[in-house]
Amino acid sequence: MKKKIIWLLQSNQVTPVIRDFLQTLQTRVENHIDLLFYVPHTSADIIEKIQSLNPVTFQTATRTATGSYQAYLAKRDILDKKEFTDGLLFADALLLDDLGGGHAMQTTFDLTLPEGTCALILQVPSPLGSSENEERMFHAAILWARDNKIPALGYELLPLDTNWTLAPSLPDGIITRYPETFEHLKTRLDHKNIWLIPPYEAAIFSSVATSFHINGVKSCYHHRNNHTITADKTILFLPHNVAMVYEYQQLIKILQPMGKKLHLMFSIGKDQIRGAYTHKEIIEIVYQNELQQFASYSFHDMNYPWEMMLADCVVACAAGFNTQVAEKEIPCIIYDPAMPDMARGNKKRVASKQGLLDAVKEKIHQHRLYSELADIFMVVANAEKKHA
């Protein structure tokens, strides 16, 4: 029987782009894992919007304890013996507040664990954007997962590289979108299950993601399989132009020592022909010797710029249309000996060979940190199977 993973969705956590991506992800892993989407009745407003995901709704219940001392006792029992890093019990920190009044609320799930479920996925709330209901459902879901002895994995939608690390510390694992969040939580949390998803997946989990991003992630999955690009290969997108055949040859020669770690994506256009040769043929003929030093390479129609989302970075010989598009989404390195070094946002220009090598080496190092969501699911499913 296939393993099941439950993905908990609430109001304010789904956009049309996220919905389409989750449907793509559901299809992508269906041969190995049943990805199920569950929605609490308090978020019924999103049911119609995500019908394509075949969501399952369930009931929740909330118990309220009022009064000063009664509220403190209820919260103390819920918090148990959990403590801050320096040893202060969470319950002790409530004394000044709760003995002066207030109330305690505890939410529980009326949900039976489906047979074969190996994990729960849910968004980690942030005090800078999440609602009270999202926070209560998050804590209830964590407790429900623990009661059912399955790992709960939180994912980053709102930035988690902040001073508030209590919520991220509660799940059994964290799926991060940003390198800075990954590094921050690695140093602040005890558990080792912290993953960084690649930029093309990370871009989806945003309130401003567009069709560019969903087209990009779909093409990324397609080209990874179609060109057999293994997960350990760093991918560079080269916005080639026949007007710069020589410059790109020099750039490729500089990268040759790292070639076996790299996959090159060449942007080509149907109008860039010379005599009887197409753009693709020009690249293959002129760079024949150099390309043999690289792990693999592929060609991509310049009219589909979202395909560059697969790349760890764009490496160009001059600023142009592709670099202008790229710098909004992914890192862009421009090697131009005739121009001064500069850096702004995702755009970095280097004038020296060593500067180019250092910039690409940094991307190779960073690429080692990435884990696709499907791979994370397989790790969790296999780990659960071993301990079953």
ChimeraX attribute file (.defattr): number of C-alpha atoms within 10 A of each C-alpha:
attribute: neighborCount
match mode: 1-to-1
recipient: residues
	/A:1	8
	/A:2	13
	/A:3	21
	/A:4	21
	/A:5	22
	/A:6	20
	/A:7	20
	/A:8	21
	/A:9	22
	/A:10	22
	/A:11	17
	/A:12	14
	/A:13	19
	/A:14	18
	/A:15	20
	/A:16	15
	/A:17	21
	/A:18	21
	/A:19	18
	/A:20	18
	/A:21	20
	/A:22	20
	/A:23	16
	/A:24	16
	/A:25	16
	/A:26	18
	/A:27	13
	/A:28	14
	/A:29	16
	/A:30	13
	/A:31	9
	/A:32	15
	/A:33	22
	/A:34	18
	/A:35	23
	/A:36	19
	/A:37	20
	/A:38	20
	/A:39	20
	/A:40	20
	/A:41	15
	/A:42	16
	/A:43	15
	/A:44	14
	/A:45	13
	/A:46	19
	/A:47	21
	/A:48	10
	/A:49	13
	/A:50	20
	/A:51	11
	/A:52	12
	/A:53	18
	/A:54	13
	/A:55	18
	/A:56	15
	/A:57	17
	/A:58	15
	/A:59	12
	/A:60	14
	/A:61	10
	/A:62	11
	/A:63	10
	/A:64	11
	/A:65	17
	/A:66	15
	/A:67	14
	/A:68	17
	/A:69	17
	/A:70	17
	/A:71	20
	/A:72	25
	/A:73	16
	/A:74	18
	/A:75	20
	/A:76	19
	/A:77	10
	/A:78	14
	/A:79	13
	/A:80	11
	/A:81	12
	/A:82	13
	/A:83	14
	/A:84	10
	/A:85	7
	/A:86	6
	/A:87	8
	/A:88	12
	/A:89	16
	/A:90	16
	/A:91	20
	/A:92	12
	/A:93	12
	/A:94	15
	/A:95	14
	/A:96	9
	/A:97	11
	/A:98	20
	/A:99	15
	/A:100	12
	/A:101	14
	/A:102	15
	/A:103	16
	/A:104	19
	/A:105	13
	/A:106	16
	/A:107	18
	/A:108	17
	/A:109	16
	/A:110	12
	/A:111	13
	/A:112	9
	/A:113	13
	/A:114	11
	/A:115	10
	/A:116	15
	/A:117	21
	/A:118	26
	/A:119	22
	/A:120	24
	/A:121	26
	/A:122	23
	/A:123	23
	/A:124	25
	/A:125	25
	/A:126	21
	/A:127	13
	/A:128	11
	/A:129	10
	/A:130	15
	/A:131	13
	/A:132	11
	/A:133	13
	/A:134	21
	/A:135	17
	/A:136	16
	/A:137	22
	/A:138	23
	/A:139	19
	/A:140	19
	/A:141	21
	/A:142	22
	/A:143	19
	/A:144	20
	/A:145	21
	/A:146	14
	/A:147	9
	/A:148	14
	/A:149	11
	/A:150	19
	/A:151	19
	/A:152	24
	/A:153	24
	/A:154	26
	/A:155	24
	/A:156	23
	/A:157	19
	/A:158	19
	/A:159	16
	/A:160	25
	/A:161	17
	/A:162	12
	/A:163	8
	/A:164	12
	/A:165	15
	/A:166	11
	/A:167	16
	/A:168	23
	/A:169	17
	/A:170	18
	/A:171	26
	/A:172	20
	/A:173	20
	/A:174	28
	/A:175	27
	/A:176	25
	/A:177	27
	/A:178	19
	/A:179	17
	/A:180	14
	/A:181	18
	/A:182	20
	/A:183	14
	/A:184	16
	/A:185	21
	/A:186	16
	/A:187	8
	/A:188	12
	/A:189	16
	/A:190	9
	/A:191	13
	/A:192	11
	/A:193	15
	/A:194	20
	/A:195	21
	/A:196	28
	/A:197	24
	/A:198	23
	/A:199	23
	/A:200	28
	/A:201	22
	/A:202	21
	/A:203	24
	/A:204	26
	/A:205	21
	/A:206	17
	/A:207	16
	/A:208	10
	/A:209	16
	/A:210	16
	/A:211	13
	/A:212	16
	/A:213	25
	/A:214	23
	/A:215	18
	/A:216	23
	/A:217	25
	/A:218	19
	/A:219	19
	/A:220	20
	/A:221	15
	/A:222	14
	/A:223	16
	/A:224	13
	/A:225	11
	/A:226	10
	/A:227	12
	/A:228	10
	/A:229	18
	/A:230	12
	/A:231	13
	/A:232	14
	/A:233	19
	/A:234	26
	/A:235	26
	/A:236	25
	/A:237	28
	/A:238	26
	/A:239	24
	/A:240	25
	/A:241	19
	/A:242	17
	/A:243	9
	/A:244	11
	/A:245	14
	/A:246	12
	/A:247	18
	/A:248	23
	/A:249	15
	/A:250	14
	/A:251	18
	/A:252	20
	/A:253	16
	/A:254	16
	/A:255	19
	/A:256	16
	/A:257	12
	/A:258	15
	/A:259	21
	/A:260	15
	/A:261	16
	/A:262	22
	/A:263	22
	/A:264	23
	/A:265	23
	/A:266	22
	/A:267	23
	/A:268	22
	/A:269	18
	/A:270	11
	/A:271	8
	/A:272	16
	/A:273	15
	/A:274	11
	/A:275	6
	/A:276	8
	/A:277	12
	/A:278	17
	/A:279	21
	/A:280	19
	/A:281	13
	/A:282	17
	/A:283	21
	/A:284	13
	/A:285	11
	/A:286	13
	/A:287	18
	/A:288	11
	/A:289	10
	/A:290	17
	/A:291	20
	/A:292	13
	/A:293	18
	/A:294	18
	/A:295	17
	/A:296	20
	/A:297	17
	/A:298	15
	/A:299	16
	/A:300	19
	/A:301	12
	/A:302	18
	/A:303	11
	/A:304	13
	/A:305	18
	/A:306	23
	/A:307	25
	/A:308	30
	/A:309	28
	/A:310	26
	/A:311	23
	/A:312	23
	/A:313	27
	/A:314	25
	/A:315	30
	/A:316	24
	/A:317	22
	/A:318	22
	/A:319	17
	/A:320	12
	/A:321	11
	/A:322	21
	/A:323	24
	/A:324	12
	/A:325	14
	/A:326	23
	/A:327	18
	/A:328	12
	/A:329	17
	/A:330	22
	/A:331	19
	/A:332	28
	/A:333	28
	/A:334	23
	/A:335	25
	/A:336	20
	/A:337	14
	/A:338	10
	/A:339	13
	/A:340	10
	/A:341	15
	/A:342	11
	/A:343	11
	/A:344	8
	/A:345	10
	/A:346	15
	/A:347	20
	/A:348	18
	/A:349	25
	/A:350	23
	/A:351	16
	/A:352	16
	/A:353	16
	/A:354	11
	/A:355	15
	/A:356	21
	/A:357	16
	/A:358	13
	/A:359	19
	/A:360	22
	/A:361	15
	/A:362	10
	/A:363	16
	/A:364	21
	/A:365	10
	/A:366	15
	/A:367	19
	/A:368	13
	/A:369	14
	/A:370	17
	/A:371	16
	/A:372	17
	/A:373	18
	/A:374	15
	/A:375	12
	/A:376	16
	/A:377	21
	/A:378	15
	/A:379	12
	/A:380	21
	/A:381	21
	/A:382	14
	/A:383	12
	/A:384	16
	/A:385	12
	/A:386	8
	/A:387	6
	/A:388	7
